[in-house]
Amino acid sequence: MSIAREPRKRKIIETGLKDLEPSIREHVENLMENIKDVSEKSPTSKIKRKQA
């Protein structure tokens, strides 16, 4: 936690996160698509949706 308190290190972390952001978003979108595909094929998907 102490890293976030040091301004210079925090700046580096924040810029690193910004660089990662687009690829993370892409991965998340791909995962969501995969989850959607799997849940549509799954016979228990309706049961799971009711529980969620």
VMD Tcl script that builds the backbone (N, CA, C; Angstrom):
set m [mol new atoms 156]
animate dup $m
set s [atomselect $m all]
$s set {name element resname resid chain x y z} {
  {N N MET 1 A 0.826 -1.210 0.000}
  {CA C MET 1 A 0.000 0.000 0.000}
  {C C MET 1 A 0.861 1.261 0.000}
  {N N SER 2 A 2.071 1.172 0.542}
  {CA C SER 2 A 2.909 2.367 0.653}
  {C C SER 2 A 3.347 2.904 -0.713}
  {N N ILE 3 A 3.363 2.043 -1.720}
  {CA C ILE 3 A 3.759 2.488 -3.065}
  {C C ILE 3 A 2.832 3.599 -3.551}
  {N N ALA 4 A 1.536 3.440 -3.321}
  {CA C ALA 4 A 0.551 4.419 -3.797}
  {C C ALA 4 A 0.744 5.784 -3.136}
  {N N ARG 5 A 1.383 5.809 -1.967}
  {CA C ARG 5 A 1.572 7.085 -1.267}
  {C C ARG 5 A 2.729 7.880 -1.859}
  {N N GLU 6 A 3.654 7.209 -2.541}
  {CA C GLU 6 A 4.790 7.909 -3.139}
  {C C GLU 6 A 4.371 8.421 -4.514}
  {N N PRO 7 A 4.317 9.749 -4.677}
  {CA C PRO 7 A 3.763 10.356 -5.903}
  {C C PRO 7 A 4.415 9.856 -7.186}
  {N N ARG 8 A 5.749 9.753 -7.212}
  {CA C ARG 8 A 6.428 9.359 -8.449}
  {C C ARG 8 A 6.057 7.929 -8.839}
  {N N LYS 9 A 6.114 7.029 -7.892}
  {CA C LYS 9 A 5.779 5.628 -8.175}
  {C C LYS 9 A 4.316 5.498 -8.568}
  {N N ARG 10 A 3.471 6.264 -7.885}
  {CA C ARG 10 A 2.039 6.217 -8.189}
  {C C ARG 10 A 1.792 6.642 -9.631}
  {N N LYS 11 A 2.493 7.688 -10.068}
  {CA C LYS 11 A 2.352 8.184 -11.436}
  {C C LYS 11 A 2.717 7.076 -12.424}
  {N N ILE 12 A 3.813 6.384 -12.159}
  {CA C ILE 12 A 4.260 5.307 -13.045}
  {C C ILE 12 A 3.184 4.220 -13.124}
  {N N ILE 13 A 2.631 3.868 -11.976}
  {CA C ILE 13 A 1.590 2.831 -11.936}
  {C C ILE 13 A 0.371 3.275 -12.744}
  {N N GLU 14 A -0.050 4.527 -12.541}
  {CA C GLU 14 A -1.227 5.030 -13.257}
  {C C GLU 14 A -1.004 5.039 -14.760}
  {N N THR 15 A 0.205 5.459 -15.202}
  {CA C THR 15 A 0.463 5.465 -16.648}
  {C C THR 15 A 0.485 4.040 -17.167}
  {N N GLY 16 A 1.051 3.131 -16.399}
  {CA C GLY 16 A 1.076 1.728 -16.799}
  {C C GLY 16 A -0.329 1.185 -16.981}
  {N N LEU 17 A -1.222 1.541 -16.063}
  {CA C LEU 17 A -2.608 1.091 -16.157}
  {C C LEU 17 A -3.282 1.657 -17.397}
  {N N LYS 18 A -3.003 2.928 -17.704}
  {CA C LYS 18 A -3.615 3.538 -18.890}
  {C C LYS 18 A -3.157 2.825 -20.150}
  {N N ASP 19 A -1.868 2.423 -20.182}
  {CA C ASP 19 A -1.348 1.702 -21.347}
  {C C ASP 19 A -2.029 0.346 -21.489}
  {N N LEU 20 A -2.326 -0.286 -20.363}
  {CA C LEU 20 A -2.943 -1.610 -20.390}
  {C C LEU 20 A -4.432 -1.559 -20.714}
  {N N GLU 21 A -5.061 -0.444 -20.380}
  {CA C GLU 21 A -6.517 -0.348 -20.459}
  {C C GLU 21 A -7.142 -0.879 -21.749}
  {N N PRO 22 A -6.711 -0.424 -22.941}
  {CA C PRO 22 A -7.371 -0.886 -24.175}
  {C C PRO 22 A -7.321 -2.402 -24.342}
  {N N SER 23 A -6.165 -3.006 -24.057}
  {CA C SER 23 A -6.066 -4.451 -24.232}
  {C C SER 23 A -6.892 -5.187 -23.184}
  {N N ILE 24 A -6.967 -4.638 -21.973}
  {CA C ILE 24 A -7.811 -5.254 -20.943}
  {C C ILE 24 A -9.266 -5.210 -21.380}
  {N N ARG 25 A -9.682 -4.056 -21.888}
  {CA C ARG 25 A -11.069 -3.915 -22.336}
  {C C ARG 25 A -11.360 -4.947 -23.421}
  {N N GLU 26 A -10.397 -5.125 -24.339}
  {CA C GLU 26 A -10.576 -6.095 -25.423}
  {C C GLU 26 A -10.748 -7.502 -24.852}
  {N N HIS 27 A -9.880 -7.854 -23.884}
  {CA C HIS 27 A -9.954 -9.179 -23.279}
  {C C HIS 27 A -11.295 -9.388 -22.586}
  {N N VAL 28 A -11.740 -8.363 -21.876}
  {CA C VAL 28 A -13.017 -8.467 -21.162}
  {C C VAL 28 A -14.157 -8.669 -22.158}
  {N N GLU 29 A -14.134 -7.905 -23.261}
  {CA C GLU 29 A -15.184 -8.058 -24.275}
  {C C GLU 29 A -15.167 -9.469 -24.859}
  {N N ASN 30 A -13.966 -9.994 -25.124}
  {CA C ASN 30 A -13.860 -11.351 -25.651}
  {C C ASN 30 A -14.390 -12.364 -24.647}
  {N N LEU 31 A -14.043 -12.166 -23.370}
  {CA C LEU 31 A -14.530 -13.072 -22.335}
  {C C LEU 31 A -16.050 -13.039 -22.253}
  {N N MET 32 A -16.622 -11.837 -22.307}
  {CA C MET 32 A -18.074 -11.705 -22.241}
  {C C MET 32 A -18.729 -12.445 -23.406}
  {N N GLU 33 A -18.155 -12.318 -24.591}
  {CA C GLU 33 A -18.689 -13.029 -25.758}
  {C C GLU 33 A -18.624 -14.534 -25.530}
  {N N ASN 34 A -17.477 -15.012 -25.031}
  {CA C ASN 34 A -17.313 -16.442 -24.786}
  {C C ASN 34 A -18.316 -16.936 -23.754}
  {N N ILE 35 A -18.494 -16.161 -22.691}
  {CA C ILE 35 A -19.445 -16.545 -21.642}
  {C C ILE 35 A -20.856 -16.617 -22.219}
  {N N LYS 36 A -21.200 -15.637 -23.045}
  {CA C LYS 36 A -22.529 -15.600 -23.656}
  {C C LYS 36 A -22.738 -16.851 -24.516}
  {N N ASP 37 A -21.715 -17.175 -25.344}
  {CA C ASP 37 A -21.819 -18.341 -26.219}
  {C C ASP 37 A -22.018 -19.609 -25.397}
  {N N VAL 38 A -21.230 -19.761 -24.346}
  {CA C VAL 38 A -21.304 -20.968 -23.525}
  {C C VAL 38 A -22.654 -21.054 -22.821}
  {N N SER 39 A -23.116 -19.927 -22.255}
  {CA C SER 39 A -24.370 -19.969 -21.496}
  {C C SER 39 A -25.563 -20.250 -22.407}
  {N N GLU 40 A -25.484 -19.825 -23.661}
  {CA C GLU 40 A -26.579 -20.115 -24.592}
  {C C GLU 40 A -26.625 -21.600 -24.943}
  {N N LYS 41 A -25.458 -22.247 -24.984}
  {CA C LYS 41 A -25.403 -23.668 -25.329}
  {C C LYS 41 A -25.714 -24.553 -24.128}
  {N N SER 42 A -25.520 -24.011 -22.923}
  {CA C SER 42 A -25.672 -24.801 -21.710}
  {C C SER 42 A -27.145 -25.046 -21.378}
  {N N PRO 43 A -27.517 -26.301 -21.106}
  {CA C PRO 43 A -28.914 -26.611 -20.773}
  {C C PRO 43 A -29.317 -26.079 -19.397}
  {N N THR 44 A -28.347 -25.823 -18.527}
  {CA C THR 44 A -28.660 -25.357 -17.171}
  {C C THR 44 A -28.609 -23.839 -17.064}
  {N N SER 45 A -28.413 -23.155 -18.194}
  {CA C SER 45 A -28.233 -21.698 -18.145}
  {C C SER 45 A -29.444 -20.985 -17.551}
  {N N LYS 46 A -30.649 -21.475 -17.834}
  {CA C LYS 46 A -31.850 -20.832 -17.300}
  {C C LYS 46 A -31.888 -20.940 -15.785}
  {N N ILE 47 A -31.504 -22.097 -15.262}
  {CA C ILE 47 A -31.479 -22.302 -13.814}
  {C C ILE 47 A -30.464 -21.354 -13.180}
  {N N LYS 48 A -29.276 -21.278 -13.780}
  {CA C LYS 48 A -28.219 -20.429 -13.239}
  {C C LYS 48 A -28.643 -18.966 -13.244}
  {N N ARG 49 A -29.334 -18.531 -14.286}
  {CA C ARG 49 A -29.754 -17.131 -14.364}
  {C C ARG 49 A -30.743 -16.798 -13.251}
  {N N LYS 50 A -31.636 -17.760 -12.925}
  {CA C LYS 50 A -32.610 -17.518 -11.861}
  {C C LYS 50 A -31.913 -17.395 -10.511}
  {N N GLN 51 A -30.873 -18.200 -10.290}
  {CA C GLN 51 A -30.152 -18.173 -9.015}
  {C C GLN 51 A -29.314 -16.911 -8.885}
  {N N ALA 52 A -28.770 -16.422 -9.986}
  {CA C ALA 52 A -27.853 -15.276 -9.948}
  {C C ALA 52 A -28.563 -13.992 -9.540}
}
mol reanalyze $m
mol bondsrecalc $m
mol representation Tube
mol addrep $m
